[in-house]
Structures are given as C-alpha cells and as structure tokens.
C-alpha cells in the first residue's frame, strides 16, 4: 500500500510504502511508551548524494518532528553513520532503551557510503550493523517497527519476520521526518 502525505509548511508530498503492518501497530498512538532507535532518526537522509544534492530550505528529522508534536520517547543511536556502523556499545544501549516499550521504531537504511553517485552497488545489503541491531532488538521486544531510508532496494530477509511493521520512506525529501510522524 502506498500513500502520499501532505505536511510541513506549504505543500510537501512524500511518497511512503507500508510494506507490513501486523496487528495494526501503525500508526503509533500518541503518548504510548515509545523507543526511537537509529542514527537515521536523528540525521534525516532525505536526498541522494552527488549531483542530486541540494541545499534544502528546512529539514526536520523524525526525532525533531516527534519532539515538535509533543510525543514522549526515548532515543538511542544504535549505530554510527560511518562504514558499516557497528558498535557493540550502541547496540547494547539501544536494547536497554527498547526493553518494555509498547513500540520500537527502528530507523535503518542506506548511508551515503552505501548508496551514492559515482559507484555501482555490488550487493543489496544495508550496513551490517542495521540488520544486527534489528535482530538484537527483537530479542528484547516483539513490537519492532522498521522505517527504511534508502533510494534503492535492500535485502530484508534476515530480519523481516522479526518485525510487526515495515515502512519504506525511500529518500523522502526535506519533510520526511514530519511525514513519518503524521
């Protein structure tokens, strides 16, 4: 199911594909106990890299949009945005944050190092740490909601069955954070 959302100042259209929504876990109800996990929740990957890069008028990350809406949540980065992003310490911290929450929103996808202009991808994997993070979070909480940020296909078979919802935001543009919160 695909949808477009109007949000932000003026008209901003963001195309989103809901790939999975078991038990109607989405939309997350306001004021539920929520964990937001993933560096991509804080640093919105709203466009491609290289010649497609523009200077956006205003970008709002998912984390900032949640704050602006008055939604309480606990945040942990879960990985870094460099290389494969793996950090045992960040994954452990994310698992502590996720334990006992009604919903765990996990922001993963492709970073500029994995998807950009000037080189061809040789595989469809996300950074290794992203799959590892989802698998570890699923051990401490069954209410995993994955939000993908990527401009090309990615492999999800390693963790898809451990999630209740998957929302593909693609590269949503400057209003991506606001659209994900709506």
C-alpha positions as CSV (number, residue, x, y, z in Angstrom):
1,X,0.0,0.0,0.0
2,X,1.4,3.4,-0.9
3,X,0.4,6.8,0.2
4,X,1.3,10.4,0.0
5,X,1.3,12.7,2.9
6,X,0.9,16.5,3.0
7,X,2.9,18.0,5.8
8,X,5.1,20.9,6.9
9,X,4.9,24.4,5.6
10,X,3.2,24.7,2.3
11,X,2.7,21.6,0.2
12,X,5.3,18.9,0.7
13,X,4.4,15.5,-0.8
14,X,6.2,12.4,0.5
15,X,5.6,9.0,-1.0
16,X,5.7,6.2,1.5
17,X,5.1,2.4,1.1
18,X,3.8,0.4,4.0
19,X,5.3,-3.0,3.4
20,X,3.9,-4.7,6.6
21,X,1.6,-3.7,9.5
22,X,0.7,-6.7,11.7
23,X,-1.8,-6.2,14.4
24,X,-2.3,-2.7,13.1
25,X,0.6,-1.5,15.2
26,X,0.8,1.6,12.9
27,X,0.0,4.3,13.5
28,X,1.7,4.5,16.9
29,X,-0.7,6.1,19.4
30,X,0.3,9.3,20.9
31,X,1.8,9.0,24.4
32,X,2.4,5.3,24.1
33,X,5.7,4.2,25.6
34,X,8.0,4.6,22.5
35,X,11.6,3.9,21.7
36,X,13.2,5.6,18.7
37,X,16.3,3.8,17.6
38,X,18.8,4.6,14.8
39,X,21.1,7.4,13.8
40,X,18.9,7.9,10.7
41,X,16.1,9.1,13.0
42,X,18.2,12.0,14.1
43,X,20.1,12.7,10.9
44,X,17.4,12.6,8.1
45,X,18.7,11.1,4.9
46,X,16.3,13.0,2.7
47,X,18.1,13.0,-0.6
48,X,20.7,11.2,-2.6
49,X,24.4,12.2,-2.7
50,X,26.5,13.6,-5.6
51,X,24.9,15.8,-8.2
52,X,21.4,15.3,-6.8
53,X,22.4,17.1,-3.6
54,X,20.6,20.4,-3.0
55,X,20.5,22.8,-0.1
56,X,17.1,22.2,1.4
57,X,15.2,25.2,2.8
58,X,14.4,23.4,6.0
59,X,14.8,19.8,7.1
60,X,13.1,18.2,10.1
61,X,14.3,14.8,11.3
62,X,11.9,12.2,12.7
63,X,13.3,12.7,16.2
64,X,12.8,16.5,15.9
65,X,9.3,16.0,14.4
66,X,8.4,13.8,17.4
67,X,9.6,16.5,19.8
68,X,7.7,19.2,17.9
69,X,4.5,17.1,18.2
70,X,4.9,16.6,21.9
71,X,5.3,12.9,21.7
72,X,7.4,11.4,24.6
73,X,10.0,8.9,23.5
74,X,13.4,7.5,24.5
75,X,16.2,7.7,21.8
76,X,19.3,5.7,21.2
77,X,21.5,5.9,18.0
78,X,22.1,2.1,17.8
79,X,24.9,2.5,15.2
80,X,27.2,5.1,13.7
81,X,26.9,6.6,10.2
82,X,30.5,5.7,9.3
83,X,31.4,2.4,7.5
84,X,29.2,-0.5,8.5
85,X,28.2,1.5,11.6
86,X,28.8,-1.4,14.1
87,X,29.2,-0.6,17.7
88,X,28.5,-3.2,20.4
89,X,28.1,-0.5,23.0
90,X,25.5,1.4,20.9
91,X,23.5,-1.8,20.2
92,X,23.5,-2.7,23.9
93,X,22.3,0.8,24.8
94,X,19.5,0.5,22.2
95,X,18.4,-2.8,23.6
96,X,18.1,-1.3,27.1
97,X,16.1,1.6,25.7
98,X,13.8,-0.8,23.8
99,X,13.0,-3.2,26.6
100,X,9.4,-2.9,27.8
101,X,8.3,-0.2,25.3
102,X,4.9,-0.5,23.5
103,X,6.6,0.4,20.2
104,X,10.2,0.4,19.0
105,X,10.7,2.5,15.9
106,X,14.0,1.4,14.2
107,X,15.4,3.7,11.6
108,X,17.7,1.9,9.2
109,X,18.7,2.0,5.5
110,X,21.5,3.1,3.3
111,X,24.0,5.7,4.2
112,X,25.9,7.8,1.6
113,X,28.8,5.3,1.8
114,X,26.5,2.5,0.7
115,X,24.5,4.5,-1.9
116,X,25.8,7.4,-3.9
117,X,26.7,8.7,-7.3
118,X,30.0,7.6,-8.8
119,X,29.9,3.9,-8.0
120,X,27.8,0.9,-8.6
121,X,26.5,-1.2,-5.7
122,X,27.8,-4.8,-5.7
123,X,25.1,-6.1,-3.4
124,X,21.7,-5.1,-1.9
125,X,22.7,-5.3,1.7
126,X,22.3,-2.4,4.2
127,X,25.2,-1.7,6.6
128,X,25.8,-4.8,8.6
129,X,25.1,-3.1,11.9
130,X,21.5,-2.3,10.8
131,X,20.4,-5.9,10.5
132,X,22.3,-6.8,13.6
133,X,20.5,-4.1,15.5
134,X,17.1,-5.2,14.4
135,X,17.9,-8.8,15.3
136,X,19.1,-7.9,18.8
137,X,16.2,-5.5,19.4
138,X,13.8,-8.3,18.5
139,X,15.2,-10.4,21.4
140,X,14.1,-7.8,23.9
141,X,10.9,-6.5,22.4
142,X,8.4,-8.0,19.9
143,X,6.9,-4.7,18.8
144,X,9.6,-3.8,16.2
145,X,8.6,-1.2,13.6
146,X,11.3,-0.7,10.9
147,X,11.4,2.6,9.0
148,X,13.6,2.3,5.9
149,X,15.5,5.3,4.4
150,X,17.0,4.3,1.0
151,X,16.9,5.2,-2.6
152,X,17.4,1.6,-3.9
153,X,16.4,-1.9,-3.0
154,X,17.7,-3.5,0.2
155,X,17.7,-7.1,1.5
156,X,15.3,-7.6,4.4
157,X,15.0,-11.4,4.6
158,X,17.5,-11.6,7.5
159,X,15.1,-9.7,9.9
160,X,11.7,-9.2,8.2
161,X,9.9,-11.9,10.2
162,X,11.0,-10.4,13.5
163,X,9.1,-7.1,12.8
164,X,5.5,-6.1,13.2
165,X,5.7,-3.3,10.6
166,X,8.0,-2.0,7.9
167,X,7.5,1.4,6.5
168,X,9.6,2.4,3.4
169,X,10.2,6.1,3.4
170,X,12.7,5.9,0.4
171,X,14.5,9.3,0.3
172,X,11.6,11.4,1.5
173,X,12.8,14.9,0.9
174,X,13.0,17.7,3.5
175,X,9.6,16.9,5.0
176,X,10.4,13.2,5.6
177,X,10.6,13.4,9.4
178,X,7.3,15.2,9.6
179,X,5.6,12.8,7.2
180,X,6.7,9.8,9.2
181,X,5.2,11.2,12.4
182,X,1.8,12.1,10.9
